[in-house]
Amino acid sequence: MRSLSVGATGMYAQQMNVEVIANNIANMGTSGYKRQRAEFQDLMYQNIRMPGAQSASTGEIMPSGLQLGSGVKVDSVTRMHTQGTMEVTDNSLDVAVNGNGYFPVQLPSGETAYTRAGTLKMNQDGLMITNEGYQLNPGITIPPDATDITINKNGEVWVKLGSQMDLQNVGQIELTRFANDAGLEARGDNLFMETPASGTAVTGIAGEENFGTIEQGVLELSNVNIVSEITKMITAQRAYEMNSKVIQSSDDMMSTLTNIR
């Protein structure tokens, strides 16, 4: 029976949906994480009678056709790059992008990756790096005698050296944006990579046109709404159960047919 395979496609699609939701919930505390959403698409149809076909008896155009669907599939998993909640940390090396833009970082392979997680640190040489040890691109080095670090909304890094009263500019945190954020490839470690779907990276200064501003002493949290995700989880679970009922009902109908005497 066709309904057996149709129900199976529904169960498989909802299983993938639950996996996407589970990953969102697991990363609800991940700085800069962007939630994902499963999107569905109906499968091919068998045309018993094409819409708009002529009636054999009257020659008139039939008002409707007869098409039997073959189920559903997960067409794509889209990442929602909306702004996450800002959390004040009062750590001078914690930064967040308020608006559009990513921090470019240099990978050991020489490639450039992009992140929204602004939990910066300093290595033994004073170079500003991420939690995973990737340096900002371009690199910024804090002098060892710096007593205070100030990062303004445009990403300029100013330090106070020793007993000097005037601040010294030691670098500029640049931002990168893309025409299609959803086309970025997630690599783990809060990193994204450019793809043909995302478009070419455009680098600029925070606060300029189409770029957000940089906030110091603040971290952008995950944009996962736990209430919404739990609601989606319940809906997906019920949809899975209903598709399993379709398979069970189809099995009962087949059993009835085989028991006819």
N, C-alpha and C positions, 0 to 999 in steps of 0.2 A: 504494500500500500504506500502511496506517495506520502501520506501523512507521517509515516515512520521516519523517513529521511528529513522531512520538513521539521519535525519536532527535534530531531538530532541536531540540525543546524542551529536551531534556536537555543538549545542547551549549550552548545559549544560557544556561540556568540556571547551568551550571558556569563559563561565561565570566564571568558577573556575580559568582559566588562568588570566582573568582580576583581580580577587580578589588577586591572588598572586602578580601581578604587582603593584596593588594598595598598598599592604602592603610594597613592596619595596620602592615605592615613599614616603609613609608616614614616613618611617624610614631613609630617605636619610640623616637626620641630627643626627641620633643616633650613638653615639660613639661605635665603635667595631661591628656594625651590619653587618651581612653577607647576601647578597641578595639571594633570592630563585628563582628557575626556574621550571616551570611546564613541565613535560615530558609526552608525549601521547603514547597510545598503541591502535592498532586496535582491535576490538572485534571479537568474533567467526564468522566463515564462514559457510555458508550452502553449502555443496558439491552436486551440481546437477550432475556433472561428475568429478570423481577424476582425478587429473593429473596422466598420465601414464596408464590410463585404456585402455583396448583393444576395438577396434571398433567391433561392433556386426556384421557388414556386411563383413569386410575384415580381421578381426583378427589382424590388425596392432595396434601398440601402438599409441595412440592419442598424438599429439605433445603438446597439452595443455588441461587443464581441464576447468570446469565451476564452479566457486566459487563465491557466492554472499555474500558480507560483511554485517555486521549488525551495523556498526558505529565505534565510537571512545570513549575512556575514558582517564581520567587523571590517568596515571599509578603511578606516584610518584611526589613529590615536593622536588627537590634536593636543598640543601643549598650550595652555592659556597663560600668556605672558602679561597678566594684569599685575598691578602694583600690590605688593604684600604690605602687611602692617609694619610700621616702624617701631622699633624698641630702643629706648634710650639706654645706653650702657655706660656712658661717661668714660669710656676707654678712648684715648686720643688716636689710636690706630684703627679703631672701628669706623668704617665709612659705609654709606649707603647711597644709592642713586635714587633720587626722588624724581621720577619721570622716566623718560626714554634713555636707554644707553646701557652698555656693559663695560666692565673693566677688562681690557686686554691683558693677557698674561703670556709669558714666554714658556713653552714646554721644553723639556730636555732635547726633544727631537728637532728643535728649531722652529716648529710650527707655532702659530699664535692661536690660543684658545680664548674664550670669553666667559665671564662669570658675573653674577649679580651678588655673590657672597663677598662682603667687604671686610671679613675678619683678617686684617693684615697683621703681620708680625715683622720683626727685624732679625736677620741672621747675624752670624758672628762678625760680619763685615759692615753691618749697619744697613744692608740692602733690604728694602721693603719687599716682603714676600707674602704669599698666601699660606694658609694652614698646611698645604701640601708641599710647600717649598718652592712654588713657582713665582718668579719675580714679575713685577709689573712691567709692562711694555709701553713706553720706555722705562728703564730702571731708574729708581730714585734711592739715593744713599743718604742716610741720616748721619751727620758727624758724631763721633763718639763723645764729644763734650757738649752735646745738645742737652739743654735742661727743660725745654718745652717744645711741643710740636703743635702747630696750628695748620689746619687744612681748611681753606675757604670754600665757598660754594662753587667756585670755578675750578677747583681741583689744585690750586697752587699750594705747595707745601712750604711752610715757613717754620724756621726753628730759631730758638733763642740760644745763643752760644755763651756759655760761662756767665760772666757778669755783664755782658753787653746788653744795652737797653734796646737797641734796634734789632728787629727780626731779619733773618737772612733767608732768601728764597733758594731752596735746594732742588726744586723740581716741579714738574707739572703732571698731575694724574690726568690722563686722557680718557675719553669715552669713545665707544664704538656703537653704531646703530646699524640696523638692517632694514631693508624694505619689507621683508616678510619674516618676522620673528619665529612664526610657527614652523618655518623651514629649517631652523637650526637643528643640528644633530647633538643630542645629549650624550656625553661621554662618561658620566659619573664624576665624582669629586667636585660636584657643582659646576662643571665645565660644559660649554657648548662649542661646537665647531661649525664653521661656515660650510654651506653646501650650495649647489646650484639653485636649490629652491629658495634659500634665504636671500639670495642676492649678494652682491659684493659688499664687504664691510666698508662703512664710511666712518672715518675717524675725525673727531673734533674735540672741542673744549666744552666742558659742562657749562650750562647756562646759555650757550649759543642757540641759534634756531634749531628746533627739533631735537635738542638734547636736554636731559633733565639736569638738576643741580646735585651737587655732592654735599651730603650732610655728615659732619664729623661727630663721633661719639654716639653713633646710631647704627643699628643693624636692621636690614630688611628681613623680616621673617617670611616663612612660607605663605603663599596665598591660598592655602587649603582652608576651606570652611568645614570644620568637623561635623557640624549639624547637617550641612548639605550632603557631605559624603556618606554619612550614616543613612540618610534618607534614600540616597541612590543605591546604597548597599541593600537595603530592605526591598526596594523596587526590583533590583536585579535578582534577588533571591526568589521573590514571588514569580517573576517571569520565568526563571529556571524551573520552578515547581510546576507552573502551568504547561511548559513545554514537555516536561516529563509526564504530565497527565495526558497530553496528546499521544505520546508513545504508548502509554498504558491503555488508553481507550482504543487505539488502533490494534493493539495486541488482543484486546478483548473481542473486537469485531472479527479479527482473523480466526480467533478460537471458536467463535460462534459459527463461522462459515465451515470450518473443518469438522464441526460436530453435527452438521445437518445430516440427517438420515433420509 
